[in-house]
Amino acid sequence: MAAIKQLLAKGLSNPTEIAAQAREQFGLDVQPGYVSTVKTYLKTKAKPAKKTAQPDNLDAAVAFCEGVGGVDAAKTLLEKIERIRKL
C-alpha cells in the first residue's frame, strides 16, 4: 500500500500504470485490481469524519428546542422539514 501511495503522490492515477511502476521501482507484483482497491480505500479513509456533538452545538440544540416549545415540538418540526427536503 505504501508503494501505491507514493506512486499516487507522484501524480500517477491509472491502476495499470501504477501496477507497472510498482513492479519496476519496488519489485512488487501488484495487480491493477489491487491498485483500484487501495485507491478506493484511501479515498474513503480521506473523507472527513462526521461532526460529533460539540458544546456549542449542544447549546444551539437546547436553544432550538426551547424556542419551538420543547423536544417533542422540535422532533415534529424536524420531521416536517425532512419531508419537505425530500420533495
Residue pairs with C-beta under 8 A, 6 or more apart in sequence:
1 38
3 22
3 25
3 26
3 28
3 30
4 18
4 22
4 30
4 35
4 38
4 39
5 38
5 42
7 18
7 21
7 22
7 25
8 18
8 39
8 42
12 18
12 21
15 32
15 33
15 35
15 36
15 39
16 32
18 30
18 32
18 35
19 30
19 31
19 32
19 34
19 35
22 28
22 30
22 35
23 29
23 30
51 57
53 61
64 74
65 71
65 73
65 74
68 74
68 77
